[in-house]
């Protein structure tokens, strides 16, 4: 609506570049959090065995998700579909 602004591509391009950098920063932080959670899960499984003296600190939902994903991944990567394989140990 301003009469002195005839070329809209530059402001739109600047907004798009700025939005890209903001989204990239947000997703980078999100990725680091997911990586840190998975590393903490692996350290928990290595250090603890699930007994009363050394219980797992990871939530039941996370352990169940990792176990189900491991089982499905084994089914997808198995060459011989008739052979039974064990899921990865948690």
N, C-alpha and C positions, 0 to 999 in steps of 0.2 A: 504493500500500500504506500510505501515511501517512494516518491518520485525520483529521488537521487540514486536509489539502488536499482540498477538495471541488470546487473549480472549476479544471479543467485548461486552460481556453481561454487564459487570460492567459499562463502559461508557454509554451504551444505557440505562441501568437502572437508572443511575444518572440523565441523561437528562430527562427521563420520570418522575421521582419523582420531579425534579425541575419544569418541565412544569405543572405538576399537581398542585403544590403549587402556581404558578403564576396564573393559571386559577382559582383556588379556591379563591385567594385574589381578583381578578378582579370581579368574580361573586358575592362575598360577598359585595363588594362596590356597585355593580349594584343593588343587592337586598335591601340594605339600602336606596338607592336613591328612589327606587319604593315605599318602605314603607313610607318614609318621604313625598313623593308626595301625597300618599293616605291619610295620617294623616292630611296634610295641607288641602286637599280637604274636609275632614270631618269637620275640624275646620271651614272652610269657609262656609260650608252649615249650621253649627250650629249657627254661628255668624251673617250671612247675610241672607236676605230673597229675594233678587233679585229685590227689588224696586229701584227707582231712588236714594233714600237716602242711601240705603245699598245694593249696587250691589254685585253680585258674582265676585270674583277675578279669579276663575277657568276658563279655556278656554271653549268655546262652544263645542269643539271636546271632551274634557274630560267629560263634563257633559252629552253629548249625548251618549258617550260610556258607562258610568256608568248606565244611564237610560236603554239603550238597553240590557246591560248585566243583569240588575236586572229583566227586563221583561222576558228574556229567562230563567233565573234561576227560576223564579216563575213558568213558564210553565213546567220546568223539575221536580220540586219538588212537584207540585200539585198532590194530590192523586186522586181527582175526576176531570177528564178532562172536564166535562161539566160545572163545576162551574167557574164563572168568578172571578178572583182575581185582586187586585190592585197592580201595581208595587211599589217597595219601594219608599218612598218619598225622593226627593232630595231637 
